[in-house]
């Protein structure tokens, strides 16, 4: 019995530490938003949309691909192949950001006008935020695949400290607005990247060996697409709200979204710890029963958080934001908080399916994401309508993931190794 409980004890210890680190980092990142009281509402709206651009980077797919490849490589002793994969991903994301910088230079005027941004420097700081938003999840994925959750957690904390400290100094001491807050985000990410790169050097500094391109693509393409679809559900609503609503309304919406997404700080660590363990178990043909534990913990934490925000929402908004935010943000907060509950559960199920290479769900995830994007273009007469749309599609997402977990068994992609 003691031997059977050891894996679960390690799981709870690791996820507990990540939960502490995630919440601590999240509190510091959230504290950046308290600076809204020192800047005009339209500037906070600009900060919200620029931050959403960084959130729209496929960070989740990048992290999970590197986590899967790292866990699998360590389980099958393919470290030198992994070194080549890491370097390729590093170089590829740098090339993408160079293209982004070129596009920003060409269409700068249109972007500034469309997003109601007054200072071009804010936009260029965001380009660097995007670069580090590519690199941090990459090396998070390597740490996750190594199951090096100690330093994984510390990168969260260093990122939060850097973001809050620098943004606060620039806004409070130098009178900066959205650009100063984004610079804090940028430098906080840079610190996190530096720590993660250093802690994973034992892998990416190895002499690289060639790897099987076809086998790799069969794994990473569905992983990228599946997690990209899920990330779209996390971030798309803010982008659409900024496009369809005034700067003040967007700011009020961002404030409610920031509080509601805080629920994810509690539940994401459970799936984060589960993912590489399941990949490792599948690679070694071992059984794992972690999914039930993760789902139960996710349901309790997400629902409890939603109840708390529903009851205490007006007080929390009044405490954290200016008075002008209270009426609108408090009204949308319960809708936003409860929309996050099915998304949290769906995220746990997606992690399980992807870790087991059950990629049959991926086309359904992509169709749902496309339908969700189309629905947001049609149903946006009020902020509540946007959140109802989000809630409905999150429930559909959860239903699809549950069907493929316990009903339809998607074909697993496995590697034949001699």
C-alpha positions as CSV (number, residue, x, y, z in Angstrom):
1,X,0.0,0.0,0.0
2,X,2.8,2.4,0.8
3,X,4.4,1.8,-2.5
4,X,1.1,2.6,-4.3
5,X,0.7,5.9,-2.4
6,X,4.2,7.2,-3.2
7,X,3.4,8.3,-6.8
8,X,0.3,10.2,-5.5
9,X,2.3,11.7,-2.7
10,X,4.9,13.0,-5.1
11,X,2.1,14.3,-7.4
12,X,0.4,16.3,-4.6
13,X,3.8,17.6,-3.4
14,X,4.8,18.8,-6.9
15,X,1.4,20.2,-7.8
16,X,1.1,21.8,-4.4
17,X,4.4,23.6,-4.9
18,X,3.4,24.7,-8.4
19,X,0.1,25.9,-7.1
20,X,1.9,28.1,-4.5
21,X,4.3,29.4,-7.2
22,X,1.5,29.9,-9.7
23,X,-0.7,31.7,-7.2
24,X,2.2,33.8,-5.9
25,X,3.2,34.8,-9.4
26,X,-0.4,35.3,-10.4
27,X,-0.9,37.7,-7.4
28,X,2.1,39.7,-8.5
29,X,1.0,39.8,-12.1
30,X,-2.5,40.7,-11.0
31,X,-1.0,43.5,-8.8
32,X,0.3,45.1,-12.0
33,X,-3.4,45.7,-12.9
34,X,-3.8,47.7,-9.7
35,X,-1.8,50.4,-11.5
36,X,-5.0,51.1,-13.4
37,X,-5.8,53.6,-10.7
38,X,-2.8,55.7,-11.7
39,X,-3.5,55.8,-15.5
40,X,-6.5,56.8,-17.6
41,X,-9.0,54.0,-18.4
42,X,-8.3,54.2,-22.1
43,X,-4.6,53.5,-21.4
44,X,-5.5,50.5,-19.3
45,X,-7.7,49.3,-22.2
46,X,-4.6,49.6,-24.4
47,X,-2.6,47.6,-21.9
48,X,-5.3,44.9,-21.8
49,X,-5.3,44.4,-25.6
50,X,-1.5,44.5,-25.9
51,X,-1.3,41.9,-23.1
52,X,-4.0,39.8,-25.0
53,X,-1.7,39.9,-28.0
54,X,1.0,38.3,-26.0
55,X,-1.5,35.8,-24.6
56,X,-2.5,35.0,-28.2
57,X,1.0,33.7,-28.8
58,X,0.7,29.8,-29.1
59,X,2.5,29.5,-25.7
60,X,0.4,26.6,-24.6
61,X,1.1,24.5,-27.7
62,X,4.8,25.3,-27.6
63,X,5.1,24.3,-23.9
64,X,3.1,21.1,-24.3
65,X,5.1,20.0,-27.4
66,X,8.4,20.5,-25.7
67,X,7.0,18.9,-22.5
68,X,5.9,15.8,-24.5
69,X,9.1,15.5,-26.4
70,X,11.2,16.0,-23.3
71,X,9.3,13.4,-21.2
72,X,9.3,10.9,-24.1
73,X,13.0,11.4,-24.9
74,X,14.0,10.9,-21.2
75,X,11.8,7.8,-20.9
76,X,13.4,6.3,-24.1
77,X,16.9,7.7,-23.7
78,X,16.9,10.0,-26.7
79,X,18.5,13.1,-25.1
80,X,20.7,14.0,-28.1
81,X,17.8,13.9,-30.5
82,X,15.9,16.2,-28.0
83,X,18.8,18.7,-28.0
84,X,18.3,19.1,-31.8
85,X,14.6,19.6,-31.4
86,X,15.1,22.3,-28.7
87,X,17.6,24.2,-30.8
88,X,15.4,24.0,-33.9
89,X,12.4,25.3,-31.9
90,X,14.5,28.1,-30.5
91,X,15.7,29.2,-33.9
92,X,12.3,28.8,-35.5
93,X,10.5,31.0,-33.0
94,X,13.2,33.7,-33.4
95,X,12.6,33.7,-37.2
96,X,8.8,34.0,-36.6
97,X,9.4,37.1,-34.4
98,X,11.6,38.7,-37.1
99,X,8.6,38.3,-39.5
100,X,6.3,39.8,-36.9
101,X,8.6,42.8,-36.5
102,X,8.6,43.3,-40.3
103,X,4.8,43.1,-40.4
104,X,4.6,45.6,-37.5
105,X,6.9,48.0,-39.4
106,X,4.8,47.7,-42.6
107,X,1.3,48.0,-41.1
108,X,2.1,50.1,-38.0
109,X,-0.3,52.9,-38.8
110,X,-3.2,50.5,-39.4
111,X,-2.5,48.6,-36.2
112,X,-2.3,51.8,-34.1
113,X,-5.6,53.1,-35.5
114,X,-7.4,49.8,-35.2
115,X,-6.4,49.3,-31.6
116,X,-6.6,52.9,-30.6
117,X,-3.0,53.0,-29.5
118,X,-1.5,56.5,-29.2
119,X,2.2,55.7,-28.7
120,X,4.1,53.5,-31.3
121,X,6.6,52.6,-28.6
122,X,3.9,50.6,-26.8
123,X,3.6,48.5,-30.0
124,X,7.3,47.8,-30.3
125,X,7.7,46.8,-26.7
126,X,4.9,44.3,-27.4
127,X,7.0,42.8,-30.2
128,X,9.7,41.9,-27.6
129,X,7.0,40.7,-25.2
130,X,5.9,38.3,-28.0
131,X,9.5,37.1,-28.5
132,X,9.9,36.2,-24.8
133,X,6.3,34.8,-24.8
134,X,7.6,32.3,-27.3
135,X,10.7,31.4,-25.5
136,X,9.5,31.1,-21.9
137,X,6.9,28.4,-22.6
138,X,9.4,26.5,-24.7
139,X,11.8,26.1,-21.8
140,X,8.9,25.7,-19.4
141,X,8.0,22.7,-21.5
142,X,11.5,21.3,-21.1
143,X,11.4,21.8,-17.3
144,X,8.0,20.2,-17.2
145,X,9.1,17.2,-19.3
146,X,12.1,16.8,-17.0
147,X,9.6,17.0,-14.1
148,X,11.9,19.7,-12.6
149,X,8.9,21.4,-11.0
150,X,11.1,23.1,-8.4
151,X,12.7,25.5,-10.9
152,X,9.6,25.5,-13.0
153,X,7.8,27.1,-10.1
154,X,10.7,29.5,-9.4
155,X,10.5,30.8,-13.0
156,X,6.9,31.7,-12.4
157,X,7.9,33.7,-9.3
158,X,10.8,35.5,-10.9
159,X,8.6,36.4,-13.8
160,X,6.0,37.9,-11.4
161,X,8.6,39.8,-9.3
162,X,10.2,41.3,-12.4
163,X,6.8,42.3,-14.0
164,X,5.4,43.9,-10.8
165,X,8.6,45.7,-9.7
166,X,9.5,47.2,-13.0
167,X,6.0,48.2,-14.0
168,X,5.4,49.8,-10.6
169,X,8.6,51.8,-10.8
170,X,7.9,53.1,-14.3
171,X,4.2,54.0,-13.6
172,X,4.5,55.4,-10.0
173,X,8.0,57.0,-10.2
174,X,8.2,58.0,-13.8
175,X,4.6,58.5,-14.7
176,X,4.5,56.0,-17.5
177,X,1.2,54.6,-18.9
178,X,0.5,51.4,-20.9
179,X,4.0,51.3,-22.3
180,X,5.6,51.3,-18.9
181,X,3.3,48.4,-17.8
182,X,4.2,46.5,-21.0
183,X,7.9,47.1,-20.4
184,X,7.5,45.5,-16.9
185,X,5.8,42.5,-18.6
186,X,8.7,42.3,-21.1
187,X,11.5,42.4,-18.6
188,X,9.7,40.0,-16.2
189,X,9.5,37.5,-19.1
190,X,13.1,38.0,-19.9
191,X,14.1,37.1,-16.3
192,X,12.0,34.0,-16.4
193,X,13.5,33.0,-19.8
194,X,17.0,33.4,-18.4
195,X,16.4,31.2,-15.4
196,X,14.7,28.5,-17.5
197,X,17.4,28.5,-20.2
198,X,20.1,28.0,-17.5
199,X,18.3,25.2,-15.7
200,X,17.8,23.2,-18.9
201,X,21.3,23.7,-20.3
202,X,22.2,20.0,-19.6
203,X,19.9,19.0,-22.4
204,X,20.1,21.7,-25.1
205,X,23.9,21.9,-24.9
206,X,24.3,18.2,-25.7
207,X,25.7,17.3,-29.1
208,X,22.6,17.0,-31.3
209,X,21.8,13.8,-33.2
210,X,19.4,13.6,-36.2
211,X,15.8,12.7,-35.4
212,X,13.0,11.1,-37.4
213,X,11.2,14.1,-39.0
214,X,8.1,12.1,-40.0
215,X,7.6,10.6,-36.6
216,X,8.1,14.0,-35.0
217,X,5.6,15.8,-37.2
218,X,3.0,13.1,-36.6
219,X,3.2,14.0,-32.9
220,X,3.8,17.8,-32.8
221,X,1.3,18.9,-35.5
222,X,-1.8,17.5,-33.7
223,X,-0.3,18.6,-30.3
224,X,0.2,22.2,-31.6
225,X,-3.3,22.3,-33.2
226,X,-5.1,20.8,-30.3
227,X,-3.6,23.1,-27.7
228,X,-3.8,26.1,-30.0
229,X,-7.5,25.6,-30.2
230,X,-7.8,25.4,-26.4
231,X,-5.7,28.6,-26.1
232,X,-8.0,30.4,-28.5
233,X,-10.8,29.7,-25.9
234,X,-8.6,31.3,-23.2
235,X,-7.8,34.5,-25.1
236,X,-10.1,35.3,-28.0
237,X,-12.9,37.1,-26.1
238,X,-10.6,40.0,-25.0
239,X,-9.4,40.6,-28.6
240,X,-13.0,40.7,-29.9
241,X,-14.2,42.9,-27.1
242,X,-11.5,45.4,-27.8
243,X,-12.5,45.5,-31.5
244,X,-16.3,45.9,-30.9
245,X,-16.5,48.0,-27.7
246,X,-15.3,51.4,-26.5
247,X,-12.0,51.8,-24.7
248,X,-13.7,52.2,-21.3
249,X,-15.9,49.1,-21.8
250,X,-12.8,47.1,-22.9
251,X,-11.0,48.2,-19.7
252,X,-14.0,47.1,-17.5
253,X,-14.1,43.8,-19.3
254,X,-10.3,43.3,-18.9
255,X,-10.6,43.9,-15.2
256,X,-13.3,41.2,-14.8
257,X,-11.3,38.8,-17.0
258,X,-8.2,39.3,-15.0
259,X,-10.0,38.3,-11.8
260,X,-11.8,35.3,-13.4
261,X,-8.7,33.9,-15.1
262,X,-7.1,33.9,-11.7
263,X,-9.0,30.7,-11.1
264,X,-6.7,29.1,-13.6
265,X,-3.8,29.9,-11.3
266,X,-5.2,27.3,-8.9
267,X,-6.2,24.5,-11.3
268,X,-3.6,24.6,-14.1
269,X,-0.8,23.1,-11.9
270,X,-2.7,19.9,-11.5
271,X,-2.8,19.2,-15.3
272,X,0.8,20.5,-15.6
273,X,2.2,17.9,-13.2
274,X,-0.1,15.2,-14.7
275,X,1.0,15.6,-18.3
276,X,4.6,14.5,-18.3
277,X,3.8,11.7,-15.9
278,X,1.2,10.3,-18.3
279,X,3.6,10.7,-21.3
280,X,6.3,8.8,-19.3
281,X,3.8,6.1,-18.4
282,X,2.6,5.7,-22.0
283,X,6.2,5.6,-23.3
284,X,6.9,2.7,-20.8
285,X,3.5,1.0,-21.2
286,X,2.7,1.7,-17.6
287,X,-0.8,2.4,-16.1
288,X,-1.7,5.8,-14.6
289,X,-4.9,6.7,-12.7
290,X,-4.0,10.4,-12.2
291,X,-6.9,11.8,-14.4
292,X,-9.6,11.1,-11.8
293,X,-7.6,12.9,-9.1
294,X,-6.9,15.9,-11.3
295,X,-10.5,16.2,-12.4
296,X,-11.8,16.1,-8.8
297,X,-9.3,18.7,-7.7
298,X,-10.0,20.9,-10.7
299,X,-13.7,20.8,-10.2
300,X,-13.5,21.6,-6.5
301,X,-11.0,24.5,-6.9
302,X,-12.7,26.0,-10.0
303,X,-16.2,25.9,-8.6
304,X,-15.1,27.1,-5.2
305,X,-13.3,30.1,-6.8
306,X,-16.3,30.9,-9.0
307,X,-18.6,30.9,-5.9
308,X,-16.2,33.2,-4.2
309,X,-16.0,35.7,-7.0
310,X,-19.8,35.6,-7.4
311,X,-20.4,36.5,-3.8
312,X,-17.4,38.8,-3.2
313,X,-17.1,40.2,-6.8
314,X,-18.4,43.8,-6.2
315,X,-16.2,44.2,-3.1
316,X,-13.1,42.8,-4.9
317,X,-13.6,45.0,-7.9
318,X,-14.0,48.1,-5.6
319,X,-10.9,47.2,-3.8
320,X,-8.8,46.5,-6.8
321,X,-10.0,49.1,-9.3
322,X,-11.3,52.7,-9.5
323,X,-14.9,53.4,-8.7
324,X,-15.8,53.8,-12.3
325,X,-15.1,50.1,-12.9
326,X,-17.4,48.7,-10.2
327,X,-20.8,48.7,-11.8
328,X,-19.8,47.1,-15.2
329,X,-17.0,44.8,-14.0
330,X,-19.0,43.5,-11.0
331,X,-22.0,42.8,-13.3
332,X,-20.0,40.7,-15.7
333,X,-17.7,39.0,-13.2
334,X,-20.1,36.1,-12.2
335,X,-20.7,35.3,-15.8
336,X,-16.9,35.3,-16.5
337,X,-16.0,33.3,-13.4
338,X,-18.5,30.5,-14.1
339,X,-17.5,30.3,-17.8
340,X,-14.0,29.4,-16.6
341,X,-15.2,26.3,-14.7
342,X,-16.0,24.1,-17.8
343,X,-12.9,25.5,-19.5
344,X,-10.8,24.4,-16.5
345,X,-12.2,20.8,-16.7
346,X,-11.8,20.7,-20.4
347,X,-8.2,21.7,-20.1
348,X,-7.5,18.8,-17.8
349,X,-9.1,16.4,-20.2
350,X,-7.2,17.8,-23.2
351,X,-4.0,17.3,-21.3
352,X,-4.8,13.7,-20.7
353,X,-5.8,13.0,-24.3
354,X,-2.8,14.7,-25.8
355,X,-0.4,13.0,-23.3
356,X,-1.8,9.7,-24.5
357,X,-1.5,10.7,-28.2
358,X,-5.2,10.3,-28.7
359,X,-5.4,12.9,-31.4
360,X,-8.9,12.0,-32.8
361,X,-10.3,14.9,-30.7
362,X,-8.1,17.5,-32.5
363,X,-10.4,18.1,-35.6
364,X,-13.3,18.6,-33.2
365,X,-11.3,21.1,-31.1
366,X,-10.5,23.1,-34.2
367,X,-14.1,23.1,-35.5
368,X,-15.3,24.4,-32.1
369,X,-12.6,27.1,-32.0
370,X,-13.6,28.2,-35.5
371,X,-17.3,28.2,-34.6
372,X,-16.6,30.1,-31.4
373,X,-14.7,32.8,-33.4
374,X,-17.5,33.2,-35.9
375,X,-20.1,33.4,-33.0
376,X,-18.2,36.2,-31.4
377,X,-18.4,38.2,-34.6
378,X,-22.2,37.8,-34.5
379,X,-23.2,37.9,-30.9
380,X,-21.6,40.9,-29.2
381,X,-24.4,43.4,-28.5
382,X,-23.4,43.5,-24.8
383,X,-20.5,42.3,-22.7
384,X,-22.9,39.7,-21.1
385,X,-23.7,38.3,-24.6
386,X,-20.0,37.8,-25.2
387,X,-19.7,35.9,-22.0
388,X,-22.7,33.8,-22.6
389,X,-21.2,32.9,-25.9
390,X,-17.9,32.0,-24.1
391,X,-19.8,29.9,-21.6
392,X,-21.8,28.0,-24.2
393,X,-18.7,27.1,-26.2
394,X,-16.7,26.2,-23.1
395,X,-19.5,23.7,-22.3
396,X,-19.4,22.3,-25.8
397,X,-15.6,22.0,-25.5
398,X,-15.9,20.1,-22.2
399,X,-18.6,17.8,-23.7
400,X,-16.4,17.0,-26.7
401,X,-13.3,16.2,-24.5
402,X,-15.4,14.0,-22.2
403,X,-16.8,12.1,-25.2
404,X,-13.3,11.4,-26.5
405,X,-12.1,10.5,-23.0
406,X,-14.8,8.0,-22.1
407,X,-16.7,7.4,-25.3
408,X,-15.0,7.6,-28.7
409,X,-11.4,6.4,-28.5
410,X,-9.2,8.4,-30.8
411,X,-6.4,6.6,-32.5
412,X,-3.2,6.9,-30.5
413,X,0.0,7.9,-32.4
414,X,2.9,5.8,-31.3
415,X,6.5,5.4,-32.4
416,X,7.9,2.2,-33.5
417,X,11.4,2.0,-32.2
418,X,13.9,-0.8,-32.4
